[in-house]
Amino acid sequence: MTKESAVMRETTRERAHRLIPAGCHTFSKGDDQFPESAPSFIVRGKRGRVWDADGREFVDWGMGLRSVILGHCDDTVLAAVREQLELGSNFSRPSMVEADLAELLVQTIPCAEMCKFAKNGSDVTTAAVKLARAYTGRDLVVRCQEHPFFSVDDWFIGDTPCNAGVPLAMRELTKRFSFNDLHSLTSVFDEYPGQIACVILEPATAVEPEVNFLRDVLQLCRSHGAVLVFDEIITGFRWHRSGAQAHYGVTPDLATFGKALGNGFSCSALVGKREIMELGGLHHTKPRVFLLSTTHGGETHALAAAIATIREIQNKPVIEHVWKIGGQLQDGFNRLAAELGISEWVKAAGVACSPCLSFRDRTGHDSPSIRTLYLQETIRCGVLIPYVAPSFAHGTSELDQTLEASRKALKLVARALEAGTTNGLLEGSPTKPVFRRFN
């Protein structure tokens, strides 16, 4: 068999894995994150639904890794993008739309006095760390250990099981504390006095901050001269029109935004206090921070998408809707689990605008195999729900179909829990955690 004929006989999935490490460009989309029955490729989406390469239609709750908050192919966003594309996408000097979006973010986000744009969340969280180090003259970063992901860059990845390729010297510069445990953060400051540049955390994930926790973290940073960074890549423009910092009433020094910012278009933002942000500018006499010098950070159509998305969120009840529909999904899911007598092990928890589905075995441990069984069976019913990212496009039909699919899936989950195994029910292998040392 010639090389050409062998390639012709490949499946599209095999071709992707031959050409692309992991077969995709973010680990969260990898084959090891989905059951065997999952669609290999998505070819299009509209509102709250997607279609795969075989023409199968799914209710989509993943919504582009939580980035699509208005719905796939939102007409208003696409109109703004098309208008900009007719003018050009990238130039050798700044475009007007850069200043327009920056002004809108400064008007919208409490901590924003200046902005800098990039394409990914990792870009801007790493930029925030660099600014904090330059501003304080310190090296150590303290990150919340319960929050799953901050960046692909060495300062974070070096502090995970996936630290291959990261020098030991870099790994040792990142320390940890626990969410809702102020004492754990105080202990880190006490152990490394005068060495901590910044504390970085998400203001909330599946777990909300306890009363005054974020405020106390801010005060602790103030007393030790450290910069407080909120990673709002997920919470921004989902918890509140002005970010979770507005929702919880605590204003950090720096914050990062992405995901919902562009309704799926590649746009992220670092925002924060002028005295810190300006270190990456031209109007100071301090050492210059080479901050986010990206060719595509000012790509006009992505910034236009962000402006249109923010305007839609401001002018329509988008935030209210995602809280409502997410809460309805949580309540319906938990009713089904209670009816089947499995609510001790299976539940929809977390914050209503970003619910979390939890699957445990009878020993109380997280169960990848039971979770995979649920995903497998909901996929059979036309629902793709690797996690839950409610959007403005999710309505009664998507909710009803998801709960009906969940009813069928949870009946099998109940059988697996009773038997103590998914053997005979699960096709293929269980999903695996993204952060693991070996495949």
N, C-alpha and C positions, 0 to 999 in steps of 0.2 A: 504494500500500500504506500503510495506516495505521500509526502508531507501535505500536499494540497488536498488530496482526497480525505486524509485523516482529519484535517481541519474542517472540511465540509461536513463531516459526520458528527462533529461536536454539537452538543446542545449549547444554547446561548449562555447558560450558567457556566458550563465548562470553559467556554471561550473567555468569559469574563474572568474566571479564576486563573486562566493561563496568562492573561494580559495584565491583570490588576491584582496586587497583593490583597488577599481577603475577598476579592471579587467586587469590591465597592469602595467608596471613598470616605466612609465613616464607619467605625466598628459597630455602631448601633444598628446599622442596616445589614450586618453580616448574616450569613446562613446560620451561624451558631446562636443567633438571637431569636430564631423563629422555628416553629415546627416544620416538619417535612412537607406538610400540606400547604404551606404559605406560598403566595405568589412569588415567583422568582424575580419578576420585574414589573414595575408599574409603568404604564404607557401614557395615561392621562388622568386628570382629576377635574371634577367640577363640584363646587360647593363642598358638601360634606361627604363626597363619595369619590372612589377611584376605580379604575379598570386596569386589569393586568394584561399581559401579552396574549393570553388565551381568550380575552374578551369577558372574563368574569368580573362582575361588579361587586364592590364591597362598600359598606359603610366604613369610613376611615376615621378612626379616633387618634391615630398617630400624628396626622396633620403635619407632615414634613418635619419630624422631630420637634413638634410643638411650635413650629415657626409660622404656620398658616392660621391666623386667628380670625380672619374675616371669611375664609372659605377659599377653596381652590378656584383660580381664574376669576377673582373678584372683578367685576366690570369697571368699577371706579379706579382701582389700582392699575388695571391693564390700560385704561385710557390714558392715565398719567404717564405710564411707561412708554406707550406708543408715541405720545407727543414729544417726549424727550429723545427717543430714538431717531426721530426725524431731524433733530438738531445736531446729532452726534453723541457719541457715548463717552469719549475721553479726549482731553486736550492737554496742551503743554503749559497752560496756565489754569488757575481755578475757574470753575464754572459758577454761575450765579446760584444754581441750586444748592451748592455746598453751604453758602451763607444762609440761604433760606431755611434749610433743615436745621442748621446750627441754631439759628434764632428761635425756631419753633421748639427745639429741645430745651433751650435755656428758659423759655417761657413756661415750659411744661413740667420740668423735673426740678424738685426743690434744691438739690445740691449742685445743679448745673450752672456754672458761670462761664465755662468754655467747653468746647467739644472737639473731638478728633474722631474721624471715621476710619473704619477698616471693613473687612469682609467677613470675618469670623469672630466668634466669641473668644477663642483662644488668643487672637491678636490683641484684643483690648484688655483682657485680664492680665496678660503678661506686660502690656504697656503700663497698666496701673501699678504693678509691682515695681517696674523699673523707675517710674516717677517717684514712688514712695522711697525707694532706696536712695535716689538722688536727692530728694528733699530732706531726708533725715540724716544722710551720710552713714546709714547702717545697712547691714547685710541680711539679717534674718527675717524670714516671712513666717507668720503663724496662720495656719489655715484650719478651718473647721473640718474635723475628720469624718463627720457623718455625711457631709455633702459630697456627692459622688464624683463631680467633675468640674475642674476649673480651667484647664488648659492642656494642650498637647505638649507644651514646652517643659524644659527640664526642671524648673523650679517646682512644678506640680507632679509630673509623671515620675520623676525621680523618687517621689515619696509614696509610690504605689507599687504593687507587685510587678507592674510592667515597666521596670526601671532599666531594662537592658539598653545599653548605649548611653546611659547617663553617668557621667563621672561621679565618683563617690563624694568629691568635694562639693558638687552641686547638691547632692542629696542631703548633705548635712546642714544645709542652709535653710531648710524648711522644717518647722515644728508644728505641733498639732494641739488643738483643744477640742472640747466637746460642746455641742450645741446645748443651750439652756443650762449650762454648768459654768457659772461665772468663776467658781473657785479653780476650775481647771485652767482657765485663761490667766487668772491671777498667778497661779503657780508657775506658768511659763514665763511671765514677766519677771517674777522673783528669781527664777533660775538663770535668766539671761538679761540682767539689768543693763539698760542703755544700749542694747544690741538689736532690738526689734524694730524693723522699718515699718511693717504694716501688719494688720490683722485683716484677713479676707474671709468672708462667709456669704452665703445666700441669706437674705433676711428671713426666708421661710422655704421649706420644701414640702414634704408630706407632713412634717411636724411644724406647727406654728411656734413662734417665740413666746415664752412665758411673759407675763406682765413685767415690764421694766427691763427685761433681759437685754434687748438691743440698746436701750438707753444706758444701761450700766456698762455694756461693752464700749460704747462711745466714751463715757466718762473715764473708763480705765485707760483707753487709748490716749485720751487727752492728758491724763495725769502722768503717763509714761512717755509722752512725746512721739507716739506712733500714729501712723495714718490709718484711718478706718476705711476699708473698701467693701462696698456691697456689690456682689455679683448678682446683677438683676437680668442676666441673660434670659432666664425663664420667667421670673416674676414680673419683669417690666412689661407694661401694657397688657397684663393679664390680671394681676391682683387689683390694679387701680390705673386710671388714666395717666397718673403721674408716677407710677411705679410703687412697689411695695414700701418704699421709704415714706411715701405719702400715706399709704394705708396704715402703717404702724406709727407714723409720726416721729420718725427718727431720721435725721439728715446726716449721711456720712460725708467724708472728705472727697472721696472718689466713688464712682459707680460705673458699671459696665452694662450695656444693653445690646440685645441682638434678637434672635428668634422672631417674636411677633412684630418687631420693629418694622420689617419690610414685607410682611405677609408672604414670606417664602423667598423673596428676593434677597440676594446676599448683601447684607448691610449690618454693621455693628457700630457701636459708639462708645467711646470713653468720655465721660463727663465729670466735672468736678470743680473744685475751688480754683479760682484764677491764680492764686499765689503758687499752687502746685502745678497746675496745667501749663502755665506760662514758661516753666523750665524747658518745655519742648518747643518754645517759640523763639522769637527774635528780639524781644524787648526786655532784656535783662542782661546783667553783667556777670552772672554766675556761670559755672560750667554748663555747657550745652548738652541737653539730653536729646539723643537721636531718636525721636519719638514717632513711631508709626509712619515711616516714609514709604508709603505703598503706592504703586502705580495705579491700582484699581480702587483704592479707598474712596476716590471722588467720582467713581463711575456714575454718570448722570442718571441713567434710568433706574438704578437701584435706589438712589437718594430720592428720586421722584416717587418711587413706590413707597418709601418710608413716609414722606410727607402726606401722600394720599391716605396711607393706612392710619396715621395718627389723626388726621382730620376726620376720617370715618369713625374712629374710636371716640373722638370728642363730640361728634355731632349725632351719633346714634347710640342706642343702649347696648353697645357691644359688651362692656364689662358686666353689666347687670345680667345679660343673657348667659354669658359663659358661667357665671356663678349659679344661675338658676338651673340651666340644663345639666351642669355637672352635679349639682345637688340632687336633681331628680334621678340621674343615673345611679348615684350612690344609694339613695333610698330604695330604688327599685331592686338593685342588685342585692342589697342587704336583706330585703324582704324575701327574695328568692332563697337566699342562703338559710334564713330562719325557717322557711317552710320545709326545707329539706333536712333541717336539723344539723347543719354544718357551719353555722355562724361562728362557732368557737374557733374554727380553723380557716374560714374563708370570709373575707369582708372587703368592702370598699371603704377606705379610710382617707385621711388626708384632708386637704383644703378643697372646698367644693369647686373652685375654678380650676383645680388641677388635681383631680382625685387619684388615689393610689389603690390598685387592687392587690390584696395580700392573700397568699396561698401558703398554708402551713400544713405539715403532717400532724399526726396525732400526738407526736412528742413535743409539738410546739415549735419545731424548726422550719425555717423557710424551705419550701419544696419546689425546686425547679421542675420536677417531673409532673407534679399536679398543675402547676401554672401552665406548662407546655400542653398538657391535656386540654385545659380550658381554651387555650389559644387555638389548638387544633380543631376543636369542635365548633367554636364560633366562626372560624374561617370557613368551615363546611356550610355554615348558615349565611355566609356573605357578610361577615363582620371582621374587620381587621382592627384589633385592639391590643397592640403590644404595650401600650400605656394609654392614659386617657387625657387628651388635650381638647377640651370642649372649644368649639368655635361658634361664631355668629351664624354659621351655616347649618349647624346641627339643630334639627327641629323634632317635632313629634314623630315623624315617620322613622327617622334615624334612631330615636330613643326606643320606640316600640320594637323595631327590628332587633336592636341590640339586646333588649331585655328578653325577647322571645328566644334569641340565640343563646343567651346566658342561661335561660331555664333548661334548655336541652343539654348544654355543656355541663352545667352544675349537677345534673342527674348522674352523669358519668363520673364527675368529680366525687360525688357522694359514694358511688360504688367503689372508687379507688381508695377513698379514705376508710371505708368499711373493711375492704380487703387488705389494706396496708400496703398496696402496691398498684402501680399503673400497668403492670405486665398484662398483655392481652388487650389493652385499651389504647396504649400510646404507640403510634407509628414513628419509627425512627428514634433519635436520641433526644433527651431533654435539652433545653437551652442552657447556655453556660454564662457565667458572669463575664462582663467585658474585661474587668481588671483581674487577670490571672497570670501567673508567671509562665505557664506552659500551655500549649494548645490542648 
